[in-house]
Amino acid sequence: MHLNLTGQTVAVLGAARGIGRAIAGNFLAEGCQVRGFDRDPHPSPLPAPGTMAIGDAAAYEQVTAFADTCGDVDHLVFSVGVGSGKFGFPFWNLEPGDWARVLEVNLIAAVNAAHAFAPRMVRRGRGTMLFLTSVAGQIGSQTDPPYSAAKAGLINFMQCAAKDLAPFGVRVNALAPGMVRTDLNESVWAAGQRGLPAAQQQDYATWGAEKIRKVAPLGRWQLPEEFAAMAIYLASDHARNITGQTLNIDGGQVMHS
Ligand SMILES: NC(=O)c1ccc[n+]([C@@H]2O[C@H](COP(=O)([O-])OP(=O)(O)OC[C@H]3O[C@@H](n4cnc5c(N)ncnc54)[C@H](O)[C@@H]3O)[C@@H](O)[C@H]2O)c1
């Protein structure tokens, strides 16, 4: 299948690691010009000098400054995410004060990105946006309540943005992972182990295998490459009738009618 993305420009927030890094790499492989943004000066997945900016996606002025350096962008991908770092079951394991930063990074930062990149897409009458949310945002996951609530908010905002931007030829969608072996996923495991009696503690591989067996009918980890494949498809004209959708790549964990 030819996606015809060659020469198009893509901005990826959260491009240094995990799913965002794989998505950036896949757009590059399609012949796109990719600009990355991340808080982490991790060795860049983007080879050309100046294509990776360092900043905090929760700081609107840093995101608008990045957008200004990108110029006209065909596709925006938001793959930033963090957990609270605490085991959220029951919810009073967290303090109310633990919520603000989680909401800022997972939800407000995504809104920042949409605000910063929408005006140019509207002016040009084309573009796509893709937000990484989570199955947690669809099921009231007890693992990390502020993360779960932020991801639910992000799905809702994505739908608002999809409706607002449709008349301007801009499509907006979300991808929802279940279990992907990344730093973020490992941090969820680490938070869960803290405070458990030694006899109940599990290593990361055992915890992951057990959780996947319980929640995902297909019974396997999802891979960053699977999100990268869907990201380039959604950016292409083959997906011209897809907007406002949350696509779960989760081994069947959450099923919708
Ligand atoms: N890994 C999973 O199992 C899983 C499950 C559900 C949802 N997700 C979602 O997928 C997306 C990608 O996560 P991942 O698993 O690749 O995690 P990751 O930790 O590997 O990557 C997240 C990236 O976001 C960057 N980042 C974090 N806070 C930032 C900030 N304030 N400003 C700029 N950059 C920031 C990190 O440095 C990192 O490069 C996230 O939105 C996450 O919530 C992941």
The ligand as an SDF file (V2000), in Angstrom:
LIG
                    3D

 44 48  0  0  0  0  0  0  0  0999 V2000
    3.4990    1.8940   27.5400 N   0  0  0  0  0  0  0  0  0  0  0  0
    2.2410    1.5880   27.8090 C   0  0  0  0  0  0  0  0  0  0  0  0
    1.9310    0.4540   28.2300 O   0  0  0  0  0  0  0  0  0  0  0  0
    1.1540    2.6180   27.6050 C   0  0  0  0  0  0  0  0  0  0  0  0
   -0.1530    2.2480   27.9240 C   0  0  0  0  0  0  0  0  0  0  0  0
   -1.1740    3.1600   27.7460 C   0  0  0  0  0  0  0  0  0  0  0  0
   -0.8890    4.4270   27.2440 C   0  0  0  0  0  0  0  0  0  0  0  0
    0.3870    4.7810   26.9220 N   0  0  0  0  0  0  0  0  0  0  0  0
    0.6030    6.1400   26.4000 C   0  0  0  0  0  0  0  0  0  0  0  0
    1.4240    6.1120   25.2550 O   0  0  0  0  0  0  0  0  0  0  0  0
    2.1730    7.3370   25.1590 C   0  0  0  0  0  0  0  0  0  0  0  0
    3.6460    7.0240   24.9880 C   0  0  0  0  0  0  0  0  0  0  0  0
    4.1070    6.4050   26.1810 O   0  0  0  0  0  0  0  0  0  0  0  0
    5.3490    5.3950   26.2110 P   0  0  0  0  0  0  0  0  0  0  0  0
    4.8530    4.1230   26.7670 O   0  0  0  0  0  0  0  0  0  0  0  0
    6.0500    5.4450   24.9110 O   0  0  0  0  0  0  0  0  0  0  0  0
    6.1960    6.0830   27.3780 O   0  0  0  0  0  0  0  0  0  0  0  0
    7.7100    6.5840   27.4100 P   0  0  0  0  0  0  0  0  0  0  0  0
    7.9570    6.9600   28.8210 O   0  0  0  0  0  0  0  0  0  0  0  0
    8.6000    5.5700   26.7720 O   0  0  0  0  0  0  0  0  0  0  0  0
    7.6580    7.8690   26.4470 O   0  0  0  0  0  0  0  0  0  0  0  0
    7.0240    9.0530   26.8370 C   0  0  0  0  0  0  0  0  0  0  0  0
    7.8570   10.2090   26.3030 C   0  0  0  0  0  0  0  0  0  0  0  0
    7.2400   11.4340   26.7600 O   0  0  0  0  0  0  0  0  0  0  0  0
    8.2970   12.2870   27.2240 C   0  0  0  0  0  0  0  0  0  0  0  0
    7.7450   13.2390   28.2030 N   0  0  0  0  0  0  0  0  0  0  0  0
    7.2240   12.9660   29.4200 C   0  0  0  0  0  0  0  0  0  0  0  0
    6.8320   14.1100   30.0190 N   0  0  0  0  0  0  0  0  0  0  0  0
    7.1370   15.1140   29.1690 C   0  0  0  0  0  0  0  0  0  0  0  0
    6.9720   16.5240   29.2290 C   0  0  0  0  0  0  0  0  0  0  0  0
    6.4330   17.1350   30.2940 N   0  0  0  0  0  0  0  0  0  0  0  0
    7.3730   17.2740   28.1680 N   0  0  0  0  0  0  0  0  0  0  0  0
    7.9270   16.6690   27.0780 C   0  0  0  0  0  0  0  0  0  0  0  0
    8.1170   15.3440   26.9740 N   0  0  0  0  0  0  0  0  0  0  0  0
    7.7160   14.5690   28.0040 C   0  0  0  0  0  0  0  0  0  0  0  0
    9.3090   11.3260   27.8490 C   0  0  0  0  0  0  0  0  0  0  0  0
   10.5890   11.9240   28.0230 O   0  0  0  0  0  0  0  0  0  0  0  0
    9.3000   10.1820   26.8390 C   0  0  0  0  0  0  0  0  0  0  0  0
   10.2120   10.3980   25.7700 O   0  0  0  0  0  0  0  0  0  0  0  0
    1.8530    8.1240   26.4290 C   0  0  0  0  0  0  0  0  0  0  0  0
    0.8480    9.0670   26.1670 O   0  0  0  0  0  0  0  0  0  0  0  0
    1.3410    7.0550   27.3680 C   0  0  0  0  0  0  0  0  0  0  0  0
    0.4840    7.5770   28.3510 O   0  0  0  0  0  0  0  0  0  0  0  0
    1.4130    3.9040   27.0950 C   0  0  0  0  0  0  0  0  0  0  0  0
  1  2  1  0
  2  3  2  0
  2  4  1  0
  4  5  1  0
  4 44  2  0
  5  6  2  0
  6  7  1  0
  7  8  2  0
  8  9  1  0
  8 44  1  0
  9 10  1  0
  9 42  1  0
 10 11  1  0
 11 12  1  0
 11 40  1  0
 12 13  1  0
 13 14  1  0
 14 15  2  0
 14 16  1  0
 14 17  1  0
 17 18  1  0
 18 19  2  0
 18 20  1  0
 18 21  1  0
 21 22  1  0
 22 23  1  0
 23 24  1  0
 23 38  1  0
 24 25  1  0
 25 26  1  0
 25 36  1  0
 26 27  1  0
 26 35  1  0
 27 28  2  0
 28 29  1  0
 29 30  1  0
 29 35  2  0
 30 31  1  0
 30 32  2  0
 32 33  1  0
 33 34  2  0
 34 35  1  0
 36 37  1  0
 36 38  1  0
 38 39  1  0
 40 41  1  0
 40 42  1  0
 42 43  1  0
M  CHG  2   8   1  16  -1
M  END
$$$$
